[in-house]
Amino acid sequence: MDKYKCDLCGYVYDPEAGDPDNGVAPGTAFEDLPEDWACPMCMVGKDMFSKVEE
């Protein structure tokens, strides 16, 4: 699964870790995050994230 980085603050969403503080279980792909999910650091929406090229 791909990681995605917030274009505004640099937070990286890692699907292996999920976002348990905000109800997202480990193993949840970025594409499967709820539409209203927001960056836990700066609160921007999913549209402000870019795929991390490794």
Jmol script that loads the backbone (N, CA, C; Angstrom):
load data "model"
ATOM      1  N   MET A   1       0.841  -1.184   0.000  1.00  0.00           N
ATOM      2  CA  MET A   1       0.000   0.000   0.000  1.00  0.00           C
ATOM      3  C   MET A   1       0.886   1.247   0.000  1.00  0.00           C
ATOM      4  N   ASP A   2       0.407   2.265  -0.672  1.00  0.00           N
ATOM      5  CA  ASP A   2       1.187   3.485  -0.835  1.00  0.00           C
ATOM      6  C   ASP A   2       1.019   4.438   0.343  1.00  0.00           C
ATOM      7  N   LYS A   3       2.088   5.170   0.622  1.00  0.00           N
ATOM      8  CA  LYS A   3       2.052   6.235   1.619  1.00  0.00           C
ATOM      9  C   LYS A   3       1.694   7.535   0.914  1.00  0.00           C
ATOM     10  N   TYR A   4       1.056   8.433   1.643  1.00  0.00           N
ATOM     11  CA  TYR A   4       0.682   9.740   1.098  1.00  0.00           C
ATOM     12  C   TYR A   4       1.149  10.823   2.049  1.00  0.00           C
ATOM     13  N   LYS A   5       1.648  11.929   1.481  1.00  0.00           N
ATOM     14  CA  LYS A   5       2.206  13.027   2.266  1.00  0.00           C
ATOM     15  C   LYS A   5       1.345  14.276   2.113  1.00  0.00           C
ATOM     16  N   CYS A   6       1.085  14.936   3.238  1.00  0.00           N
ATOM     17  CA  CYS A   6       0.329  16.184   3.236  1.00  0.00           C
ATOM     18  C   CYS A   6       1.179  17.273   2.570  1.00  0.00           C
ATOM     19  N   ASP A   7       0.620  17.918   1.562  1.00  0.00           N
ATOM     20  CA  ASP A   7       1.349  18.960   0.842  1.00  0.00           C
ATOM     21  C   ASP A   7       1.563  20.205   1.702  1.00  0.00           C
ATOM     22  N   LEU A   8       0.746  20.374   2.726  1.00  0.00           N
ATOM     23  CA  LEU A   8       0.830  21.581   3.548  1.00  0.00           C
ATOM     24  C   LEU A   8       1.827  21.441   4.696  1.00  0.00           C
ATOM     25  N   CYS A   9       1.723  20.359   5.470  1.00  0.00           N
ATOM     26  CA  CYS A   9       2.554  20.264   6.679  1.00  0.00           C
ATOM     27  C   CYS A   9       3.599  19.152   6.639  1.00  0.00           C
ATOM     28  N   GLY A  10       3.491  18.233   5.671  1.00  0.00           N
ATOM     29  CA  GLY A  10       4.481  17.176   5.563  1.00  0.00           C
ATOM     30  C   GLY A  10       4.141  15.879   6.297  1.00  0.00           C
ATOM     31  N   TYR A  11       2.991  15.832   6.984  1.00  0.00           N
ATOM     32  CA  TYR A  11       2.563  14.595   7.649  1.00  0.00           C
ATOM     33  C   TYR A  11       2.460  13.476   6.607  1.00  0.00           C
ATOM     34  N   VAL A  12       2.955  12.296   6.942  1.00  0.00           N
ATOM     35  CA  VAL A  12       2.881  11.153   6.034  1.00  0.00           C
ATOM     36  C   VAL A  12       1.878  10.141   6.597  1.00  0.00           C
ATOM     37  N   TYR A  13       0.854   9.842   5.794  1.00  0.00           N
ATOM     38  CA  TYR A  13      -0.099   8.793   6.168  1.00  0.00           C
ATOM     39  C   TYR A  13       0.486   7.463   5.727  1.00  0.00           C
ATOM     40  N   ASP A  14       0.740   6.598   6.696  1.00  0.00           N
ATOM     41  CA  ASP A  14       1.272   5.262   6.445  1.00  0.00           C
ATOM     42  C   ASP A  14       0.148   4.262   6.676  1.00  0.00           C
ATOM     43  N   PRO A  15      -0.319   3.589   5.623  1.00  0.00           N
ATOM     44  CA  PRO A  15      -1.442   2.665   5.798  1.00  0.00           C
ATOM     45  C   PRO A  15      -1.150   1.513   6.747  1.00  0.00           C
ATOM     46  N   GLU A  16       0.116   1.137   6.896  1.00  0.00           N
ATOM     47  CA  GLU A  16       0.445   0.057   7.828  1.00  0.00           C
ATOM     48  C   GLU A  16       0.165   0.484   9.270  1.00  0.00           C
ATOM     49  N   ALA A  17       0.307   1.766   9.558  1.00  0.00           N
ATOM     50  CA  ALA A  17       0.048   2.281  10.909  1.00  0.00           C
ATOM     51  C   ALA A  17      -1.384   2.763  11.065  1.00  0.00           C
ATOM     52  N   GLY A  18      -2.002   3.215   9.978  1.00  0.00           N
ATOM     53  CA  GLY A  18      -3.341   3.792  10.058  1.00  0.00           C
ATOM     54  C   GLY A  18      -3.304   5.120  10.801  1.00  0.00           C
ATOM     55  N   ASP A  19      -4.428   5.483  11.377  1.00  0.00           N
ATOM     56  CA  ASP A  19      -4.547   6.704  12.184  1.00  0.00           C
ATOM     57  C   ASP A  19      -5.478   6.382  13.342  1.00  0.00           C
ATOM     58  N   PRO A  20      -5.009   5.498  14.266  1.00  0.00           N
ATOM     59  CA  PRO A  20      -5.895   5.010  15.331  1.00  0.00           C
ATOM     60  C   PRO A  20      -6.465   6.114  16.221  1.00  0.00           C
ATOM     61  N   ASP A  21      -5.749   7.222  16.377  1.00  0.00           N
ATOM     62  CA  ASP A  21      -6.274   8.319  17.197  1.00  0.00           C
ATOM     63  C   ASP A  21      -7.536   8.923  16.592  1.00  0.00           C
ATOM     64  N   ASN A  22      -7.736   8.703  15.296  1.00  0.00           N
ATOM     65  CA  ASN A  22      -8.906   9.242  14.603  1.00  0.00           C
ATOM     66  C   ASN A  22      -9.793   8.146  14.027  1.00  0.00           C
ATOM     67  N   GLY A  23      -9.689   6.942  14.608  1.00  0.00           N
ATOM     68  CA  GLY A  23     -10.599   5.860  14.250  1.00  0.00           C
ATOM     69  C   GLY A  23     -10.260   5.116  12.978  1.00  0.00           C
ATOM     70  N   VAL A  24      -9.012   5.252  12.474  1.00  0.00           N
ATOM     71  CA  VAL A  24      -8.623   4.542  11.258  1.00  0.00           C
ATOM     72  C   VAL A  24      -7.698   3.392  11.652  1.00  0.00           C
ATOM     73  N   ALA A  25      -8.151   2.186  11.394  1.00  0.00           N
ATOM     74  CA  ALA A  25      -7.408   0.990  11.791  1.00  0.00           C
ATOM     75  C   ALA A  25      -6.151   0.798  10.946  1.00  0.00           C
ATOM     76  N   PRO A  26      -5.105   0.223  11.540  1.00  0.00           N
ATOM     77  CA  PRO A  26      -3.926  -0.149  10.744  1.00  0.00           C
ATOM     78  C   PRO A  26      -4.341  -1.054   9.590  1.00  0.00           C
ATOM     79  N   GLY A  27      -3.691  -0.871   8.447  1.00  0.00           N
ATOM     80  CA  GLY A  27      -4.028  -1.653   7.266  1.00  0.00           C
ATOM     81  C   GLY A  27      -5.041  -0.981   6.361  1.00  0.00           C
ATOM     82  N   THR A  28      -5.460   0.246   6.696  1.00  0.00           N
ATOM     83  CA  THR A  28      -6.431   0.973   5.881  1.00  0.00           C
ATOM     84  C   THR A  28      -5.707   1.764   4.798  1.00  0.00           C
ATOM     85  N   ALA A  29      -5.982   1.442   3.539  1.00  0.00           N
ATOM     86  CA  ALA A  29      -5.372   2.155   2.411  1.00  0.00           C
ATOM     87  C   ALA A  29      -5.868   3.600   2.384  1.00  0.00           C
ATOM     88  N   PHE A  30      -5.021   4.492   1.875  1.00  0.00           N
ATOM     89  CA  PHE A  30      -5.404   5.905   1.771  1.00  0.00           C
ATOM     90  C   PHE A  30      -6.719   6.056   1.006  1.00  0.00           C
ATOM     91  N   GLU A  31      -6.857   5.284  -0.068  1.00  0.00           N
ATOM     92  CA  GLU A  31      -8.066   5.355  -0.897  1.00  0.00           C
ATOM     93  C   GLU A  31      -9.316   4.956  -0.125  1.00  0.00           C
ATOM     94  N   ASP A  32      -9.147   4.178   0.950  1.00  0.00           N
ATOM     95  CA  ASP A  32     -10.287   3.700   1.734  1.00  0.00           C
ATOM     96  C   ASP A  32     -10.596   4.573   2.945  1.00  0.00           C
ATOM     97  N   LEU A  33      -9.829   5.647   3.128  1.00  0.00           N
ATOM     98  CA  LEU A  33     -10.131   6.568   4.231  1.00  0.00           C
ATOM     99  C   LEU A  33     -11.472   7.241   3.974  1.00  0.00           C
ATOM    100  N   PRO A  34     -12.223   7.551   5.025  1.00  0.00           N
ATOM    101  CA  PRO A  34     -13.492   8.256   4.830  1.00  0.00           C
ATOM    102  C   PRO A  34     -13.263   9.595   4.123  1.00  0.00           C
ATOM    103  N   GLU A  35     -14.228  10.028   3.332  1.00  0.00           N
ATOM    104  CA  GLU A  35     -14.096  11.292   2.597  1.00  0.00           C
ATOM    105  C   GLU A  35     -13.890  12.486   3.523  1.00  0.00           C
ATOM    106  N   ASP A  36     -14.413  12.398   4.759  1.00  0.00           N
ATOM    107  CA  ASP A  36     -14.280  13.521   5.687  1.00  0.00           C
ATOM    108  C   ASP A  36     -13.033  13.423   6.572  1.00  0.00           C
ATOM    109  N   TRP A  37     -12.170  12.409   6.304  1.00  0.00           N
ATOM    110  CA  TRP A  37     -10.922  12.300   7.058  1.00  0.00           C
ATOM    111  C   TRP A  37     -10.059  13.515   6.753  1.00  0.00           C
ATOM    112  N   ALA A  38      -9.355  14.010   7.774  1.00  0.00           N
ATOM    113  CA  ALA A  38      -8.479  15.165   7.604  1.00  0.00           C
ATOM    114  C   ALA A  38      -7.116  14.874   8.199  1.00  0.00           C
ATOM    115  N   CYS A  39      -6.117  15.578   7.713  1.00  0.00           N
ATOM    116  CA  CYS A  39      -4.764  15.442   8.239  1.00  0.00           C
ATOM    117  C   CYS A  39      -4.795  15.683   9.745  1.00  0.00           C
ATOM    118  N   PRO A  40      -4.252  14.745  10.533  1.00  0.00           N
ATOM    119  CA  PRO A  40      -4.297  14.920  11.992  1.00  0.00           C
ATOM    120  C   PRO A  40      -3.390  16.040  12.499  1.00  0.00           C
ATOM    121  N   MET A  41      -2.506  16.538  11.657  1.00  0.00           N
ATOM    122  CA  MET A  41      -1.599  17.604  12.083  1.00  0.00           C
ATOM    123  C   MET A  41      -2.139  19.003  11.747  1.00  0.00           C
ATOM    124  N   CYS A  42      -2.681  19.164  10.518  1.00  0.00           N
ATOM    125  CA  CYS A  42      -3.093  20.519  10.105  1.00  0.00           C
ATOM    126  C   CYS A  42      -4.543  20.600   9.637  1.00  0.00           C
ATOM    127  N   MET A  43      -5.236  19.454   9.629  1.00  0.00           N
ATOM    128  CA  MET A  43      -6.678  19.386   9.376  1.00  0.00           C
ATOM    129  C   MET A  43      -7.121  19.673   7.938  1.00  0.00           C
ATOM    130  N   VAL A  44      -6.210  19.593   6.951  1.00  0.00           N
ATOM    131  CA  VAL A  44      -6.646  19.743   5.562  1.00  0.00           C
ATOM    132  C   VAL A  44      -7.211  18.410   5.071  1.00  0.00           C
ATOM    133  N   GLY A  45      -7.973  18.452   3.999  1.00  0.00           N
ATOM    134  CA  GLY A  45      -8.617  17.257   3.471  1.00  0.00           C
ATOM    135  C   GLY A  45      -7.696  16.373   2.646  1.00  0.00           C
ATOM    136  N   LYS A  46      -8.237  15.225   2.251  1.00  0.00           N
ATOM    137  CA  LYS A  46      -7.482  14.238   1.481  1.00  0.00           C
ATOM    138  C   LYS A  46      -6.976  14.792   0.157  1.00  0.00           C
ATOM    139  N   ASP A  47      -7.656  15.793  -0.385  1.00  0.00           N
ATOM    140  CA  ASP A  47      -7.253  16.357  -1.674  1.00  0.00           C
ATOM    141  C   ASP A  47      -5.927  17.116  -1.596  1.00  0.00           C
ATOM    142  N   MET A  48      -5.431  17.350  -0.385  1.00  0.00           N
ATOM    143  CA  MET A  48      -4.165  18.053  -0.185  1.00  0.00           C
ATOM    144  C   MET A  48      -2.996  17.090   0.045  1.00  0.00           C
ATOM    145  N   PHE A  49      -3.191  15.815  -0.277  1.00  0.00           N
ATOM    146  CA  PHE A  49      -2.158  14.802  -0.105  1.00  0.00           C
ATOM    147  C   PHE A  49      -1.646  14.334  -1.458  1.00  0.00           C
ATOM    148  N   SER A  50      -0.357  14.021  -1.511  1.00  0.00           N
ATOM    149  CA  SER A  50       0.265  13.493  -2.726  1.00  0.00           C
ATOM    150  C   SER A  50       0.918  12.147  -2.395  1.00  0.00           C
ATOM    151  N   LYS A  51       0.857  11.248  -3.357  1.00  0.00           N
ATOM    152  CA  LYS A  51       1.457   9.927  -3.195  1.00  0.00           C
ATOM    153  C   LYS A  51       2.976  10.076  -3.028  1.00  0.00           C
ATOM    154  N   VAL A  52       3.527   9.342  -2.063  1.00  0.00           N
ATOM    155  CA  VAL A  52       4.971   9.339  -1.842  1.00  0.00           C
ATOM    156  C   VAL A  52       5.595   8.354  -2.817  1.00  0.00           C
ATOM    157  N   GLU A  53       6.489   8.849  -3.636  1.00  0.00           N
ATOM    158  CA  GLU A  53       7.203   7.984  -4.596  1.00  0.00           C
ATOM    159  C   GLU A  53       8.437   7.427  -3.895  1.00  0.00           C
ATOM    160  N   GLU A  54       8.529   6.117  -3.832  1.00  0.00           N
ATOM    161  CA  GLU A  54       9.676   5.507  -3.142  1.00  0.00           C
ATOM    162  C   GLU A  54      10.637   4.898  -4.122  1.00  0.00           C
TER     163      GLU A  54
END
end "model"
wireframe off; spacefill off
backbone 0.3
color backbone group
